[in-house]
């Protein structure tokens, strides 16, 4: 009988952090988040308003990250005996993401030339910057999506220590709100240059945002499907 030694703890930790971080990075690619960050950094109180926006984004990401973690851990998918259900869950989630990417790519109605600032409660709130509304906007914009769920499930279904789990969730939360704290950080050091850069990058994202979303969904879906198939086959 062939004996396979278990992977060293640092190898398992590296795999969990790498997969979760990559998925969180895809989750952070939000044209809406960057657009609103640009609006707040151009307001009368840019630093404080953007800070409240960041606080709302961090709060909802942290709370939902912990909630999703607890729900998935309660399903005991991290246990060795639940190996097949764990990979079946990843495979199913990956298929759903692939389907979502294909459906969005086929929806021609999403290509209408409209000014997004004139539509939706989030944009209306952001159009009149205030500290309280900035916090709420952060909560609404960063309500967890499929990529964020995929990042948390990597952590929740891994056989890892409580210390690694908490660190990984915190890392995912920080990466998830990248398009808020990074512009704010750059603004603190280079306000004028950051404003011009945000305008340029935001214009690019608004033009290619649909493509970015499709690529993100298909990429994450392919990763999850591949991981699920590999886990079930080995």
Buried (B, 14 or more C-beta within 10 A) or exposed (E): EEEEEEEEEEEBBEBBBEBBBBBBBBBBBBBBBBBBBBBBBBBEBBEBBBBBBBBBBBBBBBEBBBEBBEEBBEBEBBEEEBBEBBBBBBBEBBBBBBEBBBEBBEEEEEEEEEEEBEEEEBBEBBEEBBEEBBBBBBBBBBEBBBBBBBBBBBBBBBEBEEEBBBBBBEBBBBBBBBBBBBBBEBBEEEEEEBBEBBEEBBEEBBEEBBEBBBBBBBBBBBBBBEBBBEBBEE
